[in-house]
């Protein structure tokens, strides 16, 4: 069984016992997190597509940890003008361990 869920404004394909990196959530490590925005749920040949949400489906997850992605360098240059600008960026994330996906087809 798998589902397409909206977590922190982005869409992710989730399956039971899977770890997913999502944008930073205001939840402490070790706490449970309820995912109620399920857009699509599928189990074999049975598929339930929401409009926009699939009613009656929810998933539970546990927050494993918080962290930061590796640094990304953004470099801008205008040729023959002597202009160069360098910026760095590190994105915060939350690592979720998906528990189970519940609902009826």
C-alpha positions in Angstrom: 0.0 0.0 0.0 1.2 3.5 -0.7 -0.3 7.0 -0.7 0.5 10.5 -2.0 0.4 12.9 0.9 0.7 16.6 1.3 3.2 17.4 4.1 4.3 20.9 4.8 3.0 22.2 1.5 4.8 19.6 -0.7 3.6 16.2 -2.1 5.4 13.0 -1.2 4.8 9.3 -2.0 4.7 7.5 1.3 4.7 3.8 2.2 4.7 2.0 5.6 8.1 1.7 7.3 9.7 4.3 5.0 11.8 7.3 6.0 11.0 10.6 4.3 12.8 13.9 4.4 10.3 16.8 4.5 10.6 20.5 5.1 11.1 21.5 8.8 8.1 20.7 11.0 7.5 22.3 14.4 7.4 18.8 16.2 10.0 17.5 18.6 12.0 14.3 17.8 10.3 11.2 19.1 6.8 12.6 18.9 4.0 11.3 16.7 2.9 13.3 13.6 -0.6 12.8 12.1 -0.8 13.1 8.2 -4.4 13.9 7.3 -3.9 15.4 3.8 -3.9 12.2 1.7 -4.5 13.0 -1.9 -4.3 9.4 -3.3 -4.3 6.0 -1.8 -3.5 2.7 -3.6 -3.4 -0.9 -2.6 -2.7 -3.3 -5.5 -5.4 -2.7 -8.1 -7.6 -0.6 -5.7 -7.1 3.1 -6.0 -8.9 6.0 -4.3 -8.3 9.4 -5.8 -9.4 12.5 -3.8 -10.8 15.6 -5.1 -8.7 17.2 -3.6 -8.4 14.9 -0.5 -9.2 11.2 -0.3 -11.8 11.0 2.5 -11.3 8.6 5.4 -7.6 8.1 4.9 -4.8 9.1 7.3 -1.3 8.2 8.1 0.8 8.2 11.2 4.5 9.0 11.4 7.2 9.5 14.0 9.7 12.3 13.9 13.2 10.7 13.9 15.3 13.8 13.8 15.8 17.3 12.4 18.8 18.3 10.3 20.2 20.5 7.5 20.9 19.6 3.9 24.5 20.1 2.5 25.3 23.7 1.5 24.3 24.8 -2.0 26.4 27.6 -3.5 24.6 30.1 -5.6 27.0 32.1 -7.8 26.1 35.0 -10.0 28.3 36.7 -12.5 28.0 39.3 -15.3 30.6 38.9 -17.8 33.0 41.8 -18.6 31.5 43.9 -15.8 33.6 42.6 -12.8 30.4 41.6 -11.0 30.4 38.4 -8.9 28.2 37.5 -6.0 28.3 34.3 -4.0 25.5 33.1 -1.7 25.2 29.9 0.3 22.1 28.1 1.4 21.3 25.2 3.7 17.7 23.9 3.8 16.3 22.6 7.2 14.5 19.2 7.1 12.6 16.8 9.3 13.1 13.1 8.9 9.9 11.1 9.3 9.4 7.4 9.8 6.0 6.5 8.3 4.0 4.1 10.5 0.8 2.9 8.9 -1.7 4.2 6.4 -5.3 3.7 7.5 -8.6 3.9 5.5 -11.2 2.0 3.6 -11.5 1.8 -0.2 
